[in-house]
């Protein structure tokens, strides 16, 4: 019999290869963060591109705008050519984007590379999410799904590290190695058995399942799982073919609408609970809240805790379940932002509000360090450096007024110094909590809550929805700050977290440890999933349950031995006749086995004597 370690190892290896692809995607997402400062350094000998503020703003967001577009096409692309091959082909344009970056001589070259990387990164969503869900067993599926977000953060962090000692062109060469490595490694892992069965490639599906279930030598070890999987998929295909539905018909059923609602709700709560904007505007937020440590170091610490949160989620989801992690994460995040909002409200009593409130609205409008330290007073209008004219019209203040406010701010800091660490602790805690639950929840759900036939397309649509919510969260943040102040914005984020926690409590099923068929039956209304974590490896749903508990085989074996001895004894005494053996004994066996189940499969002489 294959050990559990050997059973899980090939699944872990296959998902690890998939995660190499996500590390490359994370590097593409993090590259603009180090590219923009490099392009602003005129003295850099390797910099021959000088950009204005408008061009820099496009560089910061262009790849993110293209990601949802790629997500929309990723589903049909994945369904057509397969999960593994889709991941391989998408890495080719990602490699090309790094080469374009390296040889870029004009801003248009940067735009092309960003669009190419963002679009193809979106194309990755469906294959990577469906692949891990379809190759893994329910026992470790949640844990393996959560590793994807961890690897994206690792990719982003790798860019931060390389950016501290390498030029941006050198970084593009190093980054271009990852897509090639990913393509080669993907040749070593099998295709999804689900997709192979849907394409009537049963022999290939058998080989893939044998590889994924501990490198089985014979088909007998996976025959039961394959037969059940084949039966469920072919029955579903036959039913759908018999209905002659249109292409859009599956997307009008509750098996798509309910999962899509839950995934979209999770994305909305995750992005509008505050962490998305905190990631983007971490430096000015920490500056306005007067963090007691360097604001750039605080931002780096924020990223470390986000990574730590994803690792915690990977470890705990198997033992705690998705529901409890989500509720603890969402409620905790809401509490942290509520406390930060209270702190931000009280610091609004400090004079100089125009300067202070515009630190967020326009990051480089005022040299905030100078304003606080008063080592250099602002004396001319040229000391104000607006990025755009969007907020300048509301910013009318003389240099003398700024200097006066700076002096008051400097004195007020004495009273706030004892409490300045509070918002830092709250926001860093929210980063840890959000990435241990709500931020990873939709990415874990996407691969397992949709029906197999439309899983790829549905994953792409859901992923696109998530990126759109992320874009809106960042886009609306500045307007919310202007209308509600920082305290009011954080209070809104806290309210969204708490209300979202209540809604998820009512609609979110516990999918951890459940088979894909059980999850589909839940959303189709056939059989509801309980909202508690399953503690044992789920068995296939047979039409007639076995009278014996396979996980208590020793007790059942003892029962068979005792029953056999009783039958021999009774036969020798002439107590069992043919008619009794054919009908009565069968009824007694069912009675005994029922009693065994009710007594946790404990078999002893008293159990036999009671029912024979």
N, C-alpha and C positions, 0 to 999 in steps of 0.2 A: 504494500500500500504506500502511495506517495505521501511524503510528509507535507505539512502545511507550508514549511519554508520553501520546499521545491515547487509546490503548487503556486505560490505567490511570486516567486523570483522572476519568472519570465514576464509576468505582467508588469512588475516594477521596472524591468529592463526596457520593455517596449515603451512604457510611459516616459522613462528617462530619455529615450531617444527623441520622443515627441517634444520633450521639454527643451532639448537643445534648440529646436526651432523657435520656441518661445523666448529663449534667452536672446537669440538674434533679433526677434521682434522688439524686445525690451531695449536692446541697444539702439535700435532705430528710433524708438520713442524718446530716449534720453539724449540722443545726439544734439538736437537743437539747443539744449540747455548749455552745452559747452561750446557750440558753434557761435552763438550770439555774442558772448563775451570776447571770443577770439576775433570776431569781425569788427568789434568796437575798439580793439587795441591797434591803433595806427602804427605804433612803434614796433609791432611784431614783424620781424624780417620775413616771415613766411606768409604774411597777409598782403595780398594784392587785390582784395575786394573790400571796398569801402562803401558801406550801405547807410542809407538814411533811416530814420525812425519808422517810417511807414513800411519799408522793405523788411526791417527787422521784425515788426509785428506780424507780417505775413509768414516769415520763417518760423515763428513760434507756434503758429496755429495751422499752417497749411496741411501738414501731414495728418493732423487729427481730424480735419474736415473731410479728408479723403477716406479715412478708415470706415465710416458707415456705408459709403458707397460700395466699397469692396465687400463688406459683410452681406449686402443684399444679393450679390452675385455668387457668393461663396457656397451657398446651399445647393443650387442647381449644378454648379461646377463640381462639387464633391459627390453628389448623387450620380453624376454622369461617369466620372472616371475613377471613383473610389477614394477612400480616406487617405491611404498611404501615398498614392501617386499624386493626389492633389497637394499634399504637403511638400512633396519633392519638387513639383513644377513651380509652385509659388516661390520657392527659394531662389529660383533663377532671376526673376526681376529684382528681388531684394539684393542679390549680389550685384546686379547691374547698377542699382541705385548707389551703392557704395563706390563703384568705379566712376560714376558721373560726379559724385562729390569730390573725389580725389583730383579729377582733371578740370574741375569747374573754374572758369575764367570770367564768368558773368553771372549776375544774380539770377538770370533766367535758368541757368544750369542748376542752381540750387533749388529753384522752384520745381524743375522737372524731377530731380532726385527725390525731393520731399513728397511730391504727388505719387511717384512710383512706389516709394517705400510705404506710404500710408495706405494706398489702394491695395497693394498686395498683402500688407499686414492685415487688412480687413478680410481679404480672401482666406486667410488662415483660420478665421474664427470657427467656421463650420467643421472642417476636417479635424482640428485638434480637439474640439469639444466632443464630437460624436465618437471619435476613435477611442478615447479613454473610457467612455461609457460603455461601448460595445465589446471591448476586449477584456474588461475586468469583472471579477465576481462581485456580488453585492456586498460582501464582507469588507472589501478594501476599496470599493469604488469611490466613496466620498473622500477618503484620504488621498487617493491618487489624483482625483479631480482638483483638489485644493492645491496641489503642487504647481499647477500651471501659473497661478498668480504669483507664487513665490519666485518662480524662475523669471517672470517678466521683471519683477523688482530687482532681481540679481543682475539682469541685463542692463537696467537703467543705472544701477550703482556702479557697474563696471565702467561705464562711460565717465561717471564722476571721478573715479579713481584714475583712469588713464588721462583724463583732462588736466590732472594736477601736475603731470610731468611730461606730457606729449603734446605735439602740435595737432591741430584738428585734422590736417591731411594725413598725418601718420596714423591717427586713430581710425580713419576710414579704411586704410589698408588692413589693419588688424581686424576690424569688424567684418571685412569682406571674407575672412576665412571661415566664419561661423556658418554661413549658408552652405558652403561647399561641404563642410564636415557633416552638416545635418543631412544633406542629400545622400551622402555615402552611407551614413549610419542607418538611414531608413531602408536601405536594401537588405539589412540584416534582420528586420522584424517583419512579421506577416501582416497581411491585409485583414481588415475586420471581417470575422466570420458572418456577421449580420449582412454586410453588403454583398459578400460572395453568394450567400443563399438567395438574396433578392435578385441576383443576376444569374441564378440557376447554375452556379459553379459549385456543386455540392462537394466534389472531391477536393477542390482547393479549400473549401470551408472546413472539411474534416482535418486536413493537414494543418491549417491555421489554428484550429481549436486544440489539436494535440500538442502543438508547440506552446500555446499559451497556458495550457494546464499542466505544466511541469515536464514538457518535452516527452510526452507519452510515446512509448514504442509501438503500442498496438491501439487500435481504434476502440477497443472495449472499454478503456478507461474514460472515454468521453462520449460513449454512445448514447447514454441516457440524456445528457445535456444537449447533444446535437439533435436527437430525435424531437425533444421538446421544443427546441428553438426552431427547427425546421417546420414542425407542425404548426406552431403559432404564426410564423411568418407566412407560410404558404396559405394557411386558412384566411389570414387577413387579406392577402393579395387576391385570393379567389373571391372573397366577399366584395372587395372594392371593384374588381373587374366585372362582377355580375351586376353591380349597380349602374354601370355606364355613366359614372359621375364625370363632371367637367374637371378640369385641372384645379380650379379654385374650390371645388366642393369640400375636400378634406380640411381646408382652412376655415370652413364655416361651421365645423362640428365642434362640440365641446371638448374633444380630445386635443384640439389646438387652442381654442379660445381660453379655457381655464388655465392651462400651463403658461400661455403667453401673458395672461393677466398677472399671474404670480411672479413670473420673471421680470416683467416690466415694472411692477410695483416694487420689487426688490431693488432693481436698478435705480428707480426714482428715489427711494428712501436712502440708498447708499450714496447717491450723488448729492442730494439736497439735505443730507444730515450734516453737511459742513466740511467733510474731509476732502472733497474734490477741490473746493476753493482754498482750503487751508494748504493743500499741496502746492497749488499754483501761486498763491500770494503769501506764502509762509514768511518770507523775509520782511515785507512791510507790515504784516500783522504782528509779528513778534516785536518789530520796532515800535509800533504804536502802543502795544501793551507794555512796553518798557521791560522786556525780558532781561533778567539779571546776568545773562551770558550773551556772548556775541550772537547776533541774529543769524548769521550764516552757519555757525556751529549748531545753533538750535535747529535750523532747517535740516542739517545733516543728521542730527539726532532724531528728528521726526522720521526720516527715511529708515533709519535703523530700527526704530520701534515698529514701523509698518512691516518691515521684513520679519521681525520677531513675531508679530501678530499672525502673519500667514503661516509661519512654522507651528505656532500654537494650534491654529486651526487644523493643520494637517495631522497633528498628533491626536487632538482631542475629538475630532469629528466621529471617529470610529467608536469611541467609548461613550460619548455624550449625546451624539446625534445633531442633526442640523437645526432642529427647532430650538433646543435649549441654548445652543451657541448663538443663534440669531437673536433670541430674546434678550439674553444677557448683554450681547454686543450692542444692540440697538438702544436698549434702555440705558445702559452705561454711557454710551456716546451722547445721548440726549441730556443726561445729568451733567456731564462734563461741559457741554456747550451752555447749559443753563447757568452753571456757576461762573463760567467765563463771561457770559453776558452780564451777570450781576457786577462783576469786577469792572468790565468795560463801562457800565453805566455810572459807577461811582467815580471813575477817573474822568468822566465828562465834566465834573465840577471844576476841573483845573482850567484856568483861562487859556486863551489862545486856541479856541476851538476850530477856527478856520484853518489854521496850519495843521492842527492835529487830525481833523477829519479828512483833510485832503491828502494825507500821507498814503492812504489806501487808494483813493480815487486816481491819483497820479503819482506813481512811485518816485519819479525823479523830479517832481516839481520843486521840492525844497530839500536842501541838505539837512536831513533830520538830525544827524549827529551833531552838526554845528548848532542847531537850534537848542538842543538839550544841554550841550556842554558849555555853551556861551564862550568858548575859547576864541571864536572868530564870529563877530557880529555881521549879519547881512546888511550891506550898506547900499547896494545898487539893485536896480530891477533886473540886471543881468544875472544875479545870483539865483533867480528862479529859472528852472529848466523844464518847460512843459514838453511832454512827448507829443501831444496833439492839441488842437484847439478845442477839443470837446469839453474840457473842464476849465479852460482858461477864462471863459466869459464870466464864470461865477467866482473867480478868484481875484478880488480887487482889495489889495491891502498894501500899505506902504511899508518900506523897509524899517522905519522907526517903530511901527506897530508890531512888526515881527520881533524886533529886538526886545521890546518891552515884554511881549509874551514869553520870549525865551528866558528872560530873567526870572519871571514868575514861575515858569516850568521848572527851572533849575532849583528854585527854593522848594517847590512842591514835591520834588522827588525825594526829599528827606523824609517826608511823611509816608511816601509810598514804598520806600525801600524795604520795609519789613514785610510787605505783602506782594512784592513784584514777582516772586517766584510762583505764586498761586496760578495765574493763567498759564504759565509755562507748563506746570505739572498737569493741569487740566487738559490742555491741548495735546500734550504728548500722550497722556493716558487715553484720550479719545482716538488717537492714531493707533495705539495698540489694540483697543477694544474693537474698533470698526473693522480692522483687517483680520481679526480673529473670528468674524462672523458675517455681518451684513454685506461687507464689500466683496466677499468671496461667494456668498450664497447664490446669486444668480448664475455665476459661472459654473458652479457645481450642478445646479438644477438643469441648465440648458441641455446638457448631454443626455439626460435620463428621463425627462418628463414628457417629451414629444413622441408620437408614434414613429415606428421605424421607417416607414415609407417616406415621411416628410420630415424626418429628424434633421437632415442636413439643411434643408431650406429654412426650417423653423429656427434652427440655431443661428443661421445667418441673419434672419430678420430680428431675432431677439438681441443679438450682439449689436446690430446697427442701432436699435432702440436705446441700448445702454450708452453707446458713444454719443448719440444725440442728446440724451439727458446730461451727460458729462459736459458737452459743449455749452448747453443752455445754462448749466449751473455756473460755469465760469463767465459766460457772457453777461448774465444778469447780476452777477455779484456787485459790480461797480454801481449799477443803478440802484440796487438794494441798499448799498452803503449810503448813497446820496439821499435816499428817501427815508430810510429807517435808522441810520447810524449803525456803527459796528455792533453796539449792544442789541439793538432791535433785530438786526440780521441774525446774530447768534441765537437770540430768543426764538426766532422763526425756525431756525435749524433744529433747535431743541424740541419744539412742538411737533415738527415733522417726524422726528425720531420716535417720540412717545406715541403719537397717533399711529404711525406706521407699525410700531411694535404690537399695538392692540389689533390692528387689521390682520397682520400676519399670524397672530395667535389664532384667529378664527378661520383663516383660509389655507394656511400652510400645512400640508401633510408631512409626516416623517418618512422620507424616502430612503434614509440610511438603512442599509441591510436588506432592502427589498429588491426583488428581481424587476427587470424592465417590464415584464408582462404584468406583474402585480401593480406597478405604478400606472401602466396604461389602463388596466381595469378600473383603477380608482377614478381616473379622470373621465372614463367613459360611463361611469355610474354603475358598473357591474358589481363591484365589491369595494367598499370603502377601506382605506388604510387606517389603522389605529394611529393615534398621535403620540405614541410612545415608541422608544427605540427597541428594535428586535435584538435579542441577546444571542440568538443562535443563527447559524448559517441557514438561510431559507431553502426549503426544498421545493421541487417543482409542484405546481398545482395539478394533482392527478384527479380524474373524475371521481374515483372512489378511494378515499384515504386508506392507507395500509393499517391493519389492526394492530401492528406492532410499532413501537417507537424505535426507529433505527438508531437513535442516539443512546439507547439503553439496551444494546444488543446482548450484553451478558445476562441481564435479567430475563429477557425473552428466551435466550438459549436455555437457561435454567428451567423456565416454565415448560419448554418443550420436552426436556429430559424427564421432569417429574410427571408430566401428563402421559408420556410414553410408558413409563413404569406402571402407572395406575391402570392404563389400558391393558397392558399385558397381564397384570394381576387380575383384573376383572374378567378378561377373556378366559383365563385359566379356571376361574370359578364359575364360568357360564353366566356372568351377569350382563354381558353385552350381546345383544342379538343383532342380526343384520339390519333390521329396520331401525333399531335404536342407534346403531353405528352410523347409519345414513342420515338420520334426521336429528335425533336427540343429542348425539355427541356434537354435531355441528353447532346446535343451539347453545350447548354448554360452553363450547370453545369461545364463542362470541361473548358469552356472559363473563367468562373468566378474563378475557382480554380487556373487556370494558372495565372490570374491576381493577385490573392492572394499571390502566391509564389513569383511573381516578385515585390511585394510591402511588403515583409517581413511579410506576413500573417496578414496584417491590414485590418479588415473588417469594412465597414461603409455603410451608405445608398448610398453614391455617387458610391461606387464600384458596388453595386447591380443595381442601376439605369443605370449605363453605359452599362451593359451587358445584362440586361433583356429587 
